[in-house]
Amino acid sequence: MIKRYWSKIPLEAIIWTTSLIILACYNPNTDTHFSLCPLYNLGFSFCPGCGLGKSISFFLHGNILASLAAHPLGIISVCILTIRIIQQTKNYYRTLWHG
């Protein structure tokens, strides 16, 4: 019975929630950071996604203008991720209670 509940845990929601918590704890005002961006790590100076994490972090710290300056899609990304987390969690509880 427990295995049935564990197999339906919304891993996607857990990953997105953890990511947002990490970005909320990150200080966006620092210049040094670790990057997972493959283009940045290959030495390219332009990447359409660069600045998105910093933008989300600025937004989660309440600095909307800096968020928009870092990447214009940061605020929209937080909204989309929050909606996705809610959807995944609701689906989990729906299957948990209704089988």
C-alpha positions as CSV (number, residue, x, y, z in Angstrom):
1,M,0.0,0.0,0.0
2,I,2.8,2.4,0.9
3,K,4.5,1.6,-2.4
4,R,1.4,2.7,-4.3
5,Y,1.7,6.2,-2.7
6,W,5.4,6.5,-3.2
7,S,5.1,5.5,-6.9
8,K,2.7,8.4,-7.5
9,I,4.7,11.2,-5.7
10,P,5.0,14.1,-8.1
11,L,8.8,14.2,-8.6
12,E,8.4,17.1,-11.0
13,A,6.7,19.2,-8.3
14,I,9.5,18.3,-5.8
15,I,12.2,19.3,-8.2
16,W,10.6,22.6,-9.1
17,T,9.8,23.4,-5.4
18,T,13.4,22.6,-4.4
19,S,14.7,24.8,-7.3
20,L,12.6,27.7,-6.2
21,I,13.7,27.3,-2.6
22,I,17.4,27.2,-3.6
23,L,16.9,30.4,-5.7
24,A,15.1,32.1,-2.8
25,C,18.1,31.3,-0.6
26,Y,20.6,32.5,-3.2
27,N,22.0,36.0,-3.0
28,P,21.5,37.4,-6.5
29,N,23.8,40.4,-5.8
30,T,26.9,38.3,-5.9
31,D,29.0,38.2,-9.1
32,T,30.3,34.7,-8.8
33,H,28.0,31.7,-9.2
34,F,28.0,28.2,-10.5
35,S,26.4,27.7,-13.9
36,L,24.9,24.6,-15.4
37,C,24.5,26.4,-18.8
38,P,26.2,24.4,-21.5
39,L,26.7,27.4,-23.7
40,Y,28.4,29.4,-20.9
41,N,30.6,26.4,-20.0
42,L,31.6,26.0,-23.7
43,G,32.8,29.7,-23.7
44,F,29.9,31.3,-25.6
45,S,29.1,34.8,-24.5
46,F,25.4,34.7,-25.4
47,C,22.8,32.4,-24.1
48,P,19.0,33.2,-24.3
49,G,18.5,31.6,-20.9
50,C,21.4,33.3,-19.0
51,G,20.2,35.5,-16.3
52,L,17.0,33.6,-15.7
53,G,18.0,32.1,-12.4
54,K,19.3,35.5,-11.2
55,S,16.0,37.1,-12.4
56,I,14.0,34.5,-10.4
57,S,16.1,35.1,-7.4
58,F,15.7,38.8,-7.6
59,F,11.9,38.4,-7.9
60,L,11.8,36.0,-4.9
61,H,13.7,38.7,-2.9
62,G,11.1,41.3,-3.9
63,N,13.3,43.3,-6.3
64,I,11.1,43.4,-9.4
65,L,13.0,46.0,-11.4
66,A,16.3,44.0,-11.0
67,S,14.4,40.9,-12.0
68,L,13.2,42.4,-15.2
69,A,16.7,43.8,-15.9
70,A,18.3,40.4,-15.4
71,H,15.9,38.5,-17.7
72,P,12.4,39.6,-18.8
73,L,10.9,36.1,-18.4
74,G,11.9,35.5,-14.8
75,I,8.6,36.6,-13.3
76,I,6.6,34.7,-15.8
77,S,8.8,31.6,-15.1
78,V,8.0,31.8,-11.4
79,C,4.2,32.0,-12.2
80,I,4.4,29.1,-14.6
81,L,6.4,26.9,-12.1
82,T,4.0,27.8,-9.3
83,I,1.0,26.8,-11.4
84,R,2.7,23.5,-12.4
85,I,3.6,22.7,-8.8
86,I,0.0,23.3,-7.7
87,Q,-1.3,21.1,-10.6
88,Q,1.1,18.3,-9.8
89,T,0.3,18.4,-6.1
90,K,-3.5,18.5,-6.7
91,N,-3.2,15.5,-9.0
92,Y,-1.2,13.6,-6.4
93,Y,-3.8,14.2,-3.6
94,R,-6.6,13.5,-6.0
95,T,-5.2,10.0,-6.8
96,L,-4.2,9.6,-3.1
97,W,-7.8,10.0,-1.9
98,H,-9.7,8.6,-4.8
99,G,-7.5,5.8,-5.7
